[in-house]
Amino acid sequence: LDRHWLRDACTCELCVDPDSGQKNYGTCDVPLELPIQNCRKTAEGELEVVWQNDFLSRQGENHVSKYSADWIQSFFFPAPYGSFKLPNRIFWDKAIFEKDRITLDYNHWMASGRDFVQGMLQLRTHGLLFLKNVPESEESVIHVANQIGNLQETLYGRTWNVRSKPQAENVAYTNSFLGLHQDLLYTVDPPRIQILHCLENTCEGGESLFSDGLRAAHLMKLGPAHFFKPLIHKVLRYEYKKHNHHYQQVRAVVHQNLEKVYWSPPFQASDQNLLKTGQGSKHYRAWVEAATKFRKLLEDDPWMYEYKMKPGECVLFDNLRILHGRKQFDTSSGRRWLKGAYVAHDVYSSK
């Protein structure tokens, strides 16, 4: 074990503030050749190191650091990232999700007990979770989200309404068909969890659509390489330019490690960069062929889960895995109103 690394890793109260959990010095403050006066194994099985003339102690006093055997062993026999192994994701089609779907009661979700843990696990394994008996209030979506953590505010605000309105700045705010997509791919940090609370849904149509993008990506990987490679190597530009807001980002359809997908045709920029190469047309057509196959694995009936949400129901889903959309609805036959909110990746992961 490198002595500099070992000294930097001390977690005693002098080195790490017990209240904030933050270090009281920087790595560069530790001398490279800090002398060791003594080193021994304690009766408790810890490694005890006495640092001579320590840089952090007053007037060059010695400093005692202790390291548990388990902690040291973890560096020679490292476990998978993180001390808690997350359950494996379950790739689903319509039949699998209909079998596995759980719908939690709002009060059980808010109680932060066993049912809340079960719901968070389904968000991890399936990326899609439903709640019922959610109070008819515009604040309810905030309460649901806050069980995970703070809301992610975006250009649409802290929360937002999904309902038809004239001259809408987003296709989601119309009554038109909205194909499968993900939200805010034109931003640097797209939301991780999206939450939609149904307040009204009495009109004809308006069924919600969901599809597992990671399942489609893994199926593409198992197929011919010339169909999969364009999805991970060629990037698309996503853009939003309305009402003095201009956002744009470039992303491949499938993330290199197959942990995320990015698919949002309504928000693709009209002019893409795929042609800006020496063999632009060839690369462009290869991407279109691959993307067409990917879309088929998302949209064909066996793969897509369809559900008409009822007032008092709420859906939570992983925005970087699950694609969502909705069928066209008739505003003359009733009203459709969903209240939405987002939770960022770091906030969700910390839970």
Secondary structure as GFF3:
##gff-version 3
##sequence-region A 1 351
A	DSSP	alpha_helix	3	8	.	.	.	ID=ss1
A	DSSP	three_ten_helix	27	29	.	.	.	ID=ss2
A	DSSP	beta_strand	36	41	.	.	.	ID=ss3
A	DSSP	beta_strand	47	51	.	.	.	ID=ss4
A	DSSP	three_ten_helix	58	60	.	.	.	ID=ss5
A	DSSP	beta_strand	63	67	.	.	.	ID=ss6
A	DSSP	alpha_helix	69	76	.	.	.	ID=ss7
A	DSSP	alpha_helix	94	100	.	.	.	ID=ss8
A	DSSP	beta_strand	103	105	.	.	.	ID=ss9
A	DSSP	alpha_helix	106	110	.	.	.	ID=ss10
A	DSSP	alpha_helix	114	125	.	.	.	ID=ss11
A	DSSP	beta_strand	128	132	.	.	.	ID=ss12
A	DSSP	alpha_helix	140	146	.	.	.	ID=ss13
A	DSSP	beta_strand	159	162	.	.	.	ID=ss14
A	DSSP	three_ten_helix	171	173	.	.	.	ID=ss15
A	DSSP	beta_strand	178	181	.	.	.	ID=ss16
A	DSSP	beta_strand	193	201	.	.	.	ID=ss17
A	DSSP	beta_strand	204	205	.	.	.	ID=ss18
A	DSSP	beta_strand	208	212	.	.	.	ID=ss19
A	DSSP	alpha_helix	213	222	.	.	.	ID=ss20
A	DSSP	alpha_helix	225	233	.	.	.	ID=ss21
A	DSSP	beta_strand	235	242	.	.	.	ID=ss22
A	DSSP	beta_strand	245	252	.	.	.	ID=ss23
A	DSSP	three_ten_helix	265	267	.	.	.	ID=ss24
A	DSSP	alpha_helix	280	299	.	.	.	ID=ss25
A	DSSP	beta_strand	304	307	.	.	.	ID=ss26
A	DSSP	beta_strand	314	318	.	.	.	ID=ss27
A	DSSP	beta_strand	322	326	.	.	.	ID=ss28
A	DSSP	beta_strand	329	330	.	.	.	ID=ss29
A	DSSP	three_ten_helix	331	333	.	.	.	ID=ss30
A	DSSP	beta_strand	336	343	.	.	.	ID=ss31
A	DSSP	alpha_helix	345	350	.	.	.	ID=ss32
###
